[in-house]
Amino acid sequence: MLRSALRIQTIMACSFSSKTRPKVAVILAGCGVNDGSEIHEAVSVLSHLTRNGAEAECFAPDIPQMHVINHAEGKEEKASRFVLNESARISRGQISPLTDLLCNAQDFSAVVVPGGFGVAKNLSDFAVKGPQMTVQKDVADALYAFHKSRKPIGLCCIAPILAAKLIPGVTITLGKSCGDEWPYKDAIEAAQKMGANTEEKGVLEVTACPENRVFSTPAFMYDGKYHEVDDGIGNMIIELLKAVK
């Protein structure tokens, strides 16, 4: 009960008035952990943004997915889907092409990218090329625009790998290496090879890079429970919005 009360007080302290309510862009990568945005992470991002007084608007690149995964079987299917159309499933149809964000970036106070393998497959080719990855052009242009304007950037789960590629010397977290058997240990090593500084953080923790105004949290890059992932993302959103003020 005490923990819940303290959390409510923290959230209320970070709320905005109707006159100062910031608009935050959320970049999605499809729908589903294995070939798009991780749904729980995306929903947590949207929920904590509005809970803390921000307005959230969703965007996605209008491009084909790398491939389609049957999430019940974990197998690739012979089908084609588009990132924008699939992302609209998460945002209840309220979504715009990422090119629209590029034209109106000045209207937004911050940007957030939830995780999911779509980040490594659709927003970039990290899943295929590792440290030699490239970032999809519209995604790179959007993140560059926010970084150049010194507007906060929030990244969950595997999404900090985008900052590792685009922002020299950025400090991020990709969870904890947890020994050689941990499946995401390679992502930490790849980020380091690209010049990023990595911090090992737990599911509730946030890494802040003040000089680049980048905030990251492990989410499902850590073996946490659903509510812990939600709480960790909430902590990251609070820190992000503090940087907006």
C-alpha positions as CSV (number, residue, x, y, z in Angstrom):
1,M,0.0,0.0,0.0
2,L,2.8,2.4,0.9
3,R,4.6,1.7,-2.4
4,S,1.4,2.3,-4.3
5,A,0.8,5.6,-2.5
6,L,4.4,6.8,-3.2
7,R,4.1,5.9,-6.8
8,I,0.8,7.9,-7.1
9,Q,2.5,10.9,-5.5
10,T,5.4,10.7,-8.0
11,I,3.1,10.5,-10.9
12,M,1.0,13.4,-9.8
13,A,4.2,15.5,-9.3
14,C,5.1,15.0,-13.0
15,S,1.7,15.9,-14.4
16,F,1.1,19.0,-16.6
17,S,-1.6,21.6,-16.8
18,S,-3.8,21.8,-19.8
19,K,-1.9,24.8,-21.0
20,T,1.5,23.2,-20.8
21,R,0.6,19.7,-21.9
22,P,3.4,18.4,-24.1
23,K,2.9,16.3,-27.3
24,V,5.0,13.2,-27.5
25,A,5.5,11.2,-30.6
26,V,5.5,7.4,-30.3
27,I,7.2,5.5,-33.1
28,L,5.8,2.0,-33.6
29,A,7.3,-0.9,-35.6
30,G,4.3,-3.2,-36.3
31,C,2.3,-5.3,-33.9
32,G,3.7,-8.2,-32.0
33,V,7.0,-9.0,-30.2
34,N,8.5,-11.2,-32.8
35,D,8.0,-9.0,-35.9
36,G,6.7,-5.7,-34.7
37,S,6.4,-3.5,-31.5
38,E,6.1,-5.4,-28.2
39,I,2.4,-4.8,-27.5
40,H,2.7,-4.6,-23.7
41,E,5.6,-2.1,-23.9
42,A,3.7,0.1,-26.5
43,V,0.6,0.1,-24.4
44,S,2.6,1.0,-21.2
45,V,4.3,3.9,-23.0
46,L,1.0,5.3,-24.2
47,S,-0.7,4.8,-20.8
48,H,2.1,6.4,-18.8
49,L,2.3,9.3,-21.2
50,T,-1.3,10.2,-20.8
51,R,-1.3,9.4,-17.1
52,N,1.4,12.0,-16.6
53,G,-0.4,14.7,-18.5
54,A,1.2,14.4,-22.0
55,E,-0.6,13.9,-25.3
56,A,0.6,10.9,-27.3
57,E,0.5,10.6,-31.1
58,C,1.6,7.4,-32.9
59,F,3.6,7.2,-36.1
60,A,5.2,4.3,-38.1
61,P,7.1,4.0,-41.3
62,D,4.9,3.1,-44.3
63,I,7.0,0.1,-45.4
64,P,6.7,-3.7,-45.6
65,Q,7.6,-5.8,-42.6
66,M,10.8,-7.8,-42.9
67,H,8.7,-10.9,-42.5
68,V,5.6,-12.2,-40.6
69,I,5.8,-14.5,-37.6
70,N,3.0,-16.8,-36.4
71,H,3.3,-15.9,-32.7
72,A,1.5,-19.0,-31.5
73,E,4.0,-21.3,-33.2
74,G,7.1,-19.0,-33.5
75,K,7.4,-19.8,-37.2
76,E,7.7,-17.5,-40.2
77,E,4.6,-17.4,-42.5
78,K,4.5,-16.8,-46.2
79,A,2.6,-13.5,-45.9
80,S,3.3,-9.8,-46.3
81,R,2.2,-7.0,-44.0
82,F,2.9,-3.3,-43.7
83,V,4.4,-1.7,-40.6
84,L,2.0,1.2,-40.6
85,N,-1.1,-0.9,-41.0
86,E,0.0,-3.4,-38.3
87,S,0.9,-0.6,-35.9
88,A,-2.6,0.8,-36.3
89,R,-3.8,-2.2,-34.4
90,I,-2.1,-0.9,-31.3
91,S,-3.1,2.7,-31.6
92,R,-6.8,1.9,-32.3
93,G,-6.4,3.2,-35.9
94,Q,-5.1,6.6,-34.7
95,I,-1.7,6.6,-36.5
96,S,0.2,8.6,-39.2
97,P,3.0,7.8,-41.5
98,L,6.4,8.7,-40.0
99,T,7.0,11.2,-42.8
100,D,4.3,13.3,-41.2
101,L,6.3,13.5,-38.0
102,L,9.3,14.6,-40.1
103,C,7.3,17.5,-41.4
104,N,6.0,18.5,-38.0
105,A,8.7,17.6,-35.5
106,Q,8.7,21.2,-34.1
107,D,5.2,20.5,-32.7
108,F,6.4,17.7,-30.4
109,S,8.3,17.9,-27.2
110,A,9.8,14.4,-27.1
111,V,9.8,11.0,-28.9
112,V,9.5,7.5,-27.5
113,V,10.2,4.1,-29.3
114,P,8.9,1.0,-27.6
115,G,10.8,-2.3,-28.0
116,G,10.0,-5.5,-29.8
117,F,11.9,-7.3,-32.6
118,G,10.3,-5.0,-35.1
119,V,12.8,-2.4,-34.0
120,A,15.6,-4.7,-35.1
121,K,13.8,-5.9,-38.2
122,N,11.7,-3.0,-39.5
123,L,13.1,0.1,-38.0
124,S,16.6,-1.2,-38.6
125,D,18.4,-4.3,-39.9
126,F,20.1,-5.0,-36.6
127,A,18.6,-8.5,-36.5
128,V,20.5,-9.3,-39.7
129,K,23.6,-7.2,-39.6
130,G,24.4,-6.7,-35.9
131,P,26.9,-3.8,-35.3
132,Q,27.0,-3.2,-39.1
133,M,23.3,-2.3,-38.9
134,T,21.6,0.6,-40.7
135,V,18.6,2.5,-39.4
136,Q,15.6,2.9,-41.7
137,K,15.9,6.4,-43.2
138,D,12.6,7.9,-41.9
139,V,13.4,6.6,-38.4
140,A,16.9,7.9,-38.5
141,D,15.8,11.3,-39.7
142,A,13.2,11.6,-37.0
143,L,15.6,10.7,-34.2
144,Y,18.2,13.0,-35.6
145,A,15.7,15.8,-35.7
146,F,14.8,15.4,-32.0
147,H,18.4,15.0,-31.0
148,K,19.5,18.1,-32.9
149,S,16.7,20.1,-31.2
150,R,17.8,18.7,-27.8
151,K,14.3,17.2,-27.2
152,P,14.2,14.1,-25.0
153,I,14.3,10.6,-26.6
154,G,12.8,7.6,-24.7
155,L,13.8,4.0,-25.7
156,C,12.6,0.7,-24.3
157,C,14.0,-2.8,-24.5
158,I,16.0,-3.3,-27.8
159,A,15.2,0.3,-29.1
160,P,18.3,1.8,-27.4
161,I,20.3,0.0,-30.1
162,L,19.0,2.8,-32.5
163,A,20.7,5.4,-30.3
164,A,23.9,3.3,-30.2
165,K,24.0,3.6,-34.0
166,L,22.9,7.2,-34.4
167,I,24.3,9.1,-31.4
168,P,28.1,8.7,-30.9
169,G,29.1,8.0,-27.3
170,V,25.5,7.8,-26.0
171,T,24.9,6.1,-22.7
172,I,22.0,3.5,-22.7
173,T,20.9,0.3,-21.0
174,L,19.9,-3.0,-22.7
175,G,19.3,-4.7,-19.4
176,K,21.8,-7.0,-17.8
177,S,24.1,-9.5,-19.5
178,C,23.2,-12.2,-17.0
179,G,26.0,-14.6,-18.1
180,D,26.9,-16.2,-21.5
181,E,23.5,-18.0,-21.7
182,W,21.5,-14.7,-21.7
183,P,20.0,-14.3,-25.2
184,Y,20.4,-10.5,-25.3
185,K,24.1,-10.4,-24.2
186,D,25.1,-10.0,-27.9
187,A,23.0,-6.8,-28.1
188,I,25.0,-5.2,-25.3
189,E,28.3,-6.2,-27.0
190,A,27.1,-4.9,-30.3
191,A,26.1,-1.5,-28.8
192,Q,29.5,-1.2,-27.2
193,K,31.2,-2.0,-30.6
194,M,29.2,0.9,-32.1
195,G,30.6,3.2,-29.5
196,A,27.8,3.3,-26.9
197,N,28.3,3.3,-23.2
198,T,26.1,0.6,-21.6
199,E,24.8,0.4,-18.1
200,E,23.5,-2.8,-16.6
201,K,20.1,-2.0,-15.1
202,G,17.2,-4.0,-13.6
203,V,13.7,-3.9,-15.0
204,L,12.5,-1.0,-12.7
205,E,15.6,1.1,-13.5
206,V,16.3,3.9,-16.0
207,T,19.5,5.0,-17.6
208,A,19.7,8.7,-18.3
209,C,22.2,10.3,-20.7
210,P,21.8,14.0,-19.8
211,E,24.2,15.3,-22.5
212,N,22.2,13.6,-25.2
213,R,18.8,13.7,-23.4
214,V,18.3,10.0,-24.0
215,F,16.4,7.8,-21.5
216,S,16.2,4.1,-21.7
217,T,14.9,1.1,-19.6
218,P,15.3,-2.6,-20.1
219,A,11.6,-3.6,-20.3
220,F,11.6,-7.2,-21.6
221,M,15.3,-7.2,-22.1
222,Y,15.2,-8.2,-18.5
223,D,13.4,-11.3,-17.2
224,G,10.7,-9.3,-15.4
225,K,7.0,-9.8,-14.8
226,Y,4.4,-7.8,-16.8
227,H,3.7,-5.3,-14.0
228,E,7.4,-4.8,-13.4
229,V,7.9,-4.0,-17.1
230,D,5.0,-1.6,-16.9
231,D,6.5,0.1,-13.7
232,G,9.9,0.4,-15.3
233,I,8.5,2.0,-18.4
234,G,6.5,4.3,-16.2
235,N,9.7,5.4,-14.4
236,M,11.4,6.1,-17.7
237,I,8.4,8.2,-18.9
238,I,8.5,10.2,-15.7
239,E,12.2,11.0,-16.2
240,L,11.6,11.8,-19.9
241,L,8.8,14.2,-19.1
242,K,10.8,15.9,-16.3
243,A,13.4,16.7,-19.1
244,V,10.6,18.4,-21.1
245,K,9.8,20.9,-18.4
